[in-house]
Amino acid sequence: MNVIRKTLKPMSISLAVIMFLIVAPVHSVLAVMIGTEAIMDSVRGQEAREHLRQFLARQDVQKAFIAQGIDPVEARARIDSLSDDEVIRIADQIDRLPAGGGVIEFLLVIILVAFIVLVITDLTGATDVFPFIKSQR
């Protein structure tokens, strides 16, 4: 029995030291679940940021910035400093803007206004453009 104790004592001490070295330096780590929305927002933010970079790379946009007195390099730096939510909002606004739109609507409004002015002048007797409007004189 003494022989077994003499051989097991150094082994048990070394095993105790090894177990202490394994367990002692471990720090507790706080982990939080990441939601799917957070990952999707991150991906969407990166896509929106890339969309704005491509938009700023266009020559006509750079010329418009220079005409307004804005340095395109500074504009890129400002976009890089925006948060993901802000970049997504700006990219959505750019996508919703009409590309040269409103021309037909504008022409229709001009024609309507001209028609109303001519009807009023016909009613007052200043002009006689429309024969179906009979002014009472």
C-alpha positions as CSV (number, residue, x, y, z in Angstrom):
1,M,0.0,0.0,0.0
2,N,2.9,2.3,0.7
3,V,4.3,1.7,-2.7
4,I,1.1,2.6,-4.3
5,R,0.9,5.9,-2.3
6,K,4.4,6.8,-3.1
7,T,3.8,6.4,-6.8
8,L,0.4,7.9,-6.9
9,K,1.2,11.0,-4.8
10,P,3.4,12.8,-7.4
11,M,0.9,11.8,-10.1
12,S,-2.1,13.1,-8.2
13,I,-0.3,16.4,-7.4
14,S,0.7,16.8,-11.1
15,L,-2.9,16.1,-12.2
16,A,-4.3,18.6,-9.6
17,V,-1.9,21.3,-11.0
18,I,-2.9,20.5,-14.6
19,M,-6.6,20.7,-13.7
20,F,-6.0,24.0,-12.0
21,L,-4.1,25.4,-15.0
22,I,-7.0,24.3,-17.3
23,V,-9.8,25.8,-15.2
24,A,-8.2,28.9,-13.7
25,P,-7.6,31.1,-16.8
26,V,-11.0,30.6,-18.2
27,H,-13.1,33.8,-18.0
28,S,-16.8,33.9,-18.3
29,V,-18.0,35.0,-21.7
30,L,-21.2,36.8,-22.3
31,A,-23.0,35.6,-25.5
32,V,-26.1,37.1,-26.9
33,M,-28.2,35.7,-29.6
34,I,-28.2,37.7,-32.8
35,G,-31.5,38.1,-34.5
36,T,-32.2,37.5,-38.1
37,E,-33.3,41.1,-38.5
38,A,-30.0,42.4,-37.3
39,I,-28.1,40.3,-39.9
40,M,-30.5,41.3,-42.6
41,D,-30.2,45.0,-41.7
42,S,-26.5,44.7,-41.8
43,V,-26.5,43.1,-45.3
44,R,-29.1,45.6,-46.5
45,G,-27.0,48.4,-45.2
46,Q,-23.9,47.2,-47.1
47,E,-26.0,46.8,-50.3
48,A,-27.3,50.3,-49.9
49,R,-23.8,51.7,-49.2
50,E,-22.5,50.0,-52.4
51,H,-25.5,51.4,-54.3
52,L,-24.7,54.9,-53.2
53,R,-21.0,54.4,-54.1
54,Q,-22.0,53.3,-57.6
55,F,-24.3,56.3,-57.8
56,L,-21.5,58.7,-56.8
57,A,-19.1,57.1,-59.3
58,R,-21.3,58.3,-62.2
59,Q,-19.8,61.2,-64.2
60,D,-23.1,63.2,-64.3
61,V,-23.5,63.0,-60.5
62,Q,-19.9,64.1,-60.0
63,K,-20.4,67.1,-62.3
64,A,-23.6,68.0,-60.4
65,F,-21.7,67.9,-57.1
66,I,-18.9,70.0,-58.5
67,A,-21.5,72.5,-59.9
68,Q,-23.0,72.8,-56.4
69,G,-19.5,73.2,-54.9
70,I,-19.3,69.8,-53.2
71,D,-16.1,67.7,-53.5
72,P,-17.1,64.1,-54.7
73,V,-14.3,62.6,-52.5
74,E,-15.8,64.4,-49.4
75,A,-19.3,63.2,-50.4
76,R,-18.0,59.6,-50.4
77,A,-16.3,60.1,-47.0
78,R,-19.6,61.4,-45.6
79,I,-21.5,58.4,-47.0
80,D,-19.0,56.1,-45.4
81,S,-19.5,57.8,-42.0
82,L,-23.3,57.4,-42.1
83,S,-25.1,54.7,-40.1
84,D,-26.8,51.8,-41.9
85,D,-30.3,53.1,-41.3
86,E,-29.3,56.5,-42.8
87,V,-27.7,54.9,-45.8
88,I,-30.8,52.7,-46.4
89,R,-33.1,55.7,-46.1
90,I,-31.1,57.7,-48.6
91,A,-30.8,54.8,-51.1
92,D,-34.6,54.3,-50.9
93,Q,-35.2,58.0,-51.5
94,I,-32.9,58.0,-54.6
95,D,-34.6,54.9,-55.9
96,R,-38.1,56.5,-55.6
97,L,-37.1,59.8,-57.3
98,P,-38.5,60.0,-60.9
99,A,-35.9,59.9,-63.6
100,G,-36.8,63.0,-65.6
101,G,-40.4,62.2,-64.7
102,G,-43.3,64.5,-64.6
103,V,-42.9,65.9,-68.1
104,I,-46.3,64.6,-69.3
105,E,-48.0,65.7,-66.1
106,F,-46.4,69.1,-66.4
107,L,-47.6,69.5,-70.0
108,L,-51.1,68.4,-69.1
109,V,-51.3,71.0,-66.3
110,I,-50.0,73.7,-68.7
111,I,-52.7,72.8,-71.3
112,L,-55.4,72.7,-68.6
113,V,-54.4,76.1,-67.2
114,A,-54.3,77.6,-70.8
115,F,-57.8,76.1,-71.5
116,I,-59.2,77.6,-68.2
117,V,-57.6,81.1,-69.0
118,L,-59.1,81.0,-72.5
119,V,-62.5,80.0,-71.2
120,I,-62.5,82.8,-68.7
121,T,-61.4,85.3,-71.3
122,D,-64.2,84.0,-73.7
123,L,-66.7,84.4,-70.8
124,T,-65.6,87.9,-70.2
125,G,-65.8,88.8,-73.9
126,A,-62.1,89.6,-74.3
127,T,-61.6,86.8,-76.8
128,D,-63.7,84.6,-79.1
129,V,-61.6,81.4,-79.3
130,F,-64.3,78.8,-78.5
131,P,-67.6,79.3,-80.4
132,F,-69.5,77.0,-78.0
133,I,-69.0,79.6,-75.3
134,K,-71.6,82.3,-75.8
135,S,-70.9,85.4,-73.8
136,Q,-73.8,87.4,-72.7
137,R,-73.3,91.0,-73.6
